[in-house]
Amino acid sequence: MSEITLRNITKSYGSHLALPSLDLDIPKGSFVTLLGPSGCGKTTTLRVIAGLEQATTGEVVLGGKTVYSSRNGVFVPPERRGLGFIFQSYALWPNMKVDRNITLALSEAKQPAHVIKERLAEALAKVQLTGLADRYPSELSGGQQQRVAVARLIAARNSILLMDEPLSNLDAKLRTEMRTELKRLHRELQATTVYVTHDQVEALTMSDVIVVMRDGVIQQQGSPYEIYHDPANLFVAEFIGDPRINLLDGMLETVEGERIVRFEDAAIPLPTSLQGANGPVTFAIRPENIAIVERQGPFSLQAEVDIVQPTGSQTIISLTVKGHRVTALIPRFETSLPRNNIWIEFPADQLTFFDKGSGNRIPLKQSVVGASQAA
Ligand SMILES: Nc1ncnc2c1ncn2[C@@H]1O[C@H](COP(=O)(O)OP(=O)(O)OP(=O)(O)O)[C@@H](O)[C@H]1O
């Protein structure tokens, strides 16, 4: 069931159209991440859900209740939408101690004193801050302040949580820890969570669903697996993955009934099920799918090793293949690759093809069963 529904949302700032027309359904209890580069409209979308920003046109429905409708003149203010927030700056009140920061909304909602006390104790324990209730925010580290903001969400028990780049002010180690904490929090609270980030690792590690945006338009919406393995277009393919996916120019051809992709003077045989007319294409392969082989085989390509960068459990290898820069990733610490006489293979079942004009992925043909069902 959809807990958050956006219908035909547009948002203009003066003459700038930040959201041209957005439709989004967020299922109850899911963790959905809005992901995209700076300025793509993630924060605007979140603020429209929260009611901190009024959409220009469209409809917002939260838990079955219309909280915004341009047609019917409905606008429910943020404080009456039953939402919890965490933003980049944790928005703690500097003049209030930790306990007051956590319970302020509860006392404003006139919750009985024993409920407030219980919820405070529970929230402090969950974020491991028991004992620090008496401190001011300025007496806490960045990570601890972040935990106070999380504790406030736990105490409020809202069914919808909105988070806008909540980890971006933390150092790398704390960020990794907090990712785990937020994921655990989501599992425990089961609140519908909308999370904004431009960090693909955060999106891949935490989400049930990732919504990739560009210029206010959704490019793809799917599970982390789908977004990573079946990118809908070149933008998504390039945005997700570190090191970046390799994009190469090739030519789809049919030779003696077999489909091949020609890459410079090499021919790579393909599954015949690929749609798409013969002609120029962009083909893509993830660095970890490039095979480094010991000796020349029928489909191997000679490569030159430019740079080898071990990162601990993996090694990033920058190669030149037929005059093109290609990045490979191997799952071990490696420093002793020879510079020349390396052979690599692009396994055909790991290649993804994109239309050169539209940038859209070229799909595989439907199976015979699928095709007859569709007919
Ligand atoms: N108050 C505003 N006035 C005018 N333009 C705005 C305003 N807020 C946002 N914009 C513009 O709307 C577009 C979307 O902005 P938004 O903040 O939603 O992007 P974002 O994807 O969250 O970016 P970031 O990751 O940098 O926060 C941008 O082009 C931005 O410049």
The ligand as a MOL file (V3000), in Angstrom:
LIG
                    3D

  0  0  0     0  0            999 V3000
M  V30 BEGIN CTAB
M  V30 COUNTS 31 33 0 0 0
M  V30 BEGIN ATOM
M  V30 1 N 14.4030 28.7800 -2.9510 0
M  V30 2 C 14.7970 28.6130 -4.2100 0
M  V30 3 N 14.7610 29.6260 -5.0960 0
M  V30 4 C 15.1310 29.4630 -6.3890 0
M  V30 5 N 15.5860 28.3040 -6.8940 0
M  V30 6 C 15.6540 27.2550 -6.0730 0
M  V30 7 C 15.2740 27.3490 -4.6910 0
M  V30 8 N 15.4520 26.1440 -4.1190 0
M  V30 9 C 15.9310 25.3270 -5.0970 0
M  V30 10 N 16.0570 25.9800 -6.2700 0
M  V30 11 C 16.5130 25.4240 -7.5530 0
M  V30 12 O 15.7230 24.2830 -7.8450 0
M  V30 13 C 16.5260 23.2240 -8.3460 0
M  V30 14 C 16.3860 21.9980 -7.4620 0
M  V30 15 O 16.9690 22.3000 -6.1960 0
M  V30 16 P 17.0540 21.2210 -5.0280 0
M  V30 17 O 17.6030 21.9110 -3.8260 0
M  V30 18 O 15.7660 20.5260 -4.9090 0
M  V30 19 O 18.1340 20.1980 -5.6190 0
M  V30 20 P 18.9090 19.0240 -4.8900 0
M  V30 21 O 18.8910 17.8950 -5.8490 0
M  V30 22 O 18.3710 18.7770 -3.5500 0
M  V30 23 O 20.3760 19.6230 -4.8050 0
M  V30 24 P 21.4880 19.5110 -3.6350 0
M  V30 25 O 21.9680 18.0870 -3.6560 0
M  V30 26 O 22.5360 20.4780 -4.0840 0
M  V30 27 O 20.8200 19.8990 -2.3430 0
M  V30 28 C 17.9390 23.7810 -8.4410 0
M  V30 29 O 18.1600 24.2100 -9.7630 0
M  V30 30 C 17.9330 24.9190 -7.4630 0
M  V30 31 O 18.8570 25.9170 -7.8540 0
M  V30 END ATOM
M  V30 BEGIN BOND
M  V30 1 1 1 2
M  V30 2 1 2 3
M  V30 3 2 2 7
M  V30 4 2 3 4
M  V30 5 1 4 5
M  V30 6 2 5 6
M  V30 7 1 6 7
M  V30 8 1 6 10
M  V30 9 1 7 8
M  V30 10 2 8 9
M  V30 11 1 9 10
M  V30 12 1 10 11
M  V30 13 1 11 12
M  V30 14 1 11 30
M  V30 15 1 12 13
M  V30 16 1 13 14
M  V30 17 1 13 28
M  V30 18 1 14 15
M  V30 19 1 15 16
M  V30 20 2 16 17
M  V30 21 1 16 18
M  V30 22 1 16 19
M  V30 23 1 19 20
M  V30 24 2 20 21
M  V30 25 1 20 22
M  V30 26 1 20 23
M  V30 27 1 23 24
M  V30 28 2 24 25
M  V30 29 1 24 26
M  V30 30 1 24 27
M  V30 31 1 28 29
M  V30 32 1 28 30
M  V30 33 1 30 31
M  V30 END BOND
M  V30 END CTAB
M  END
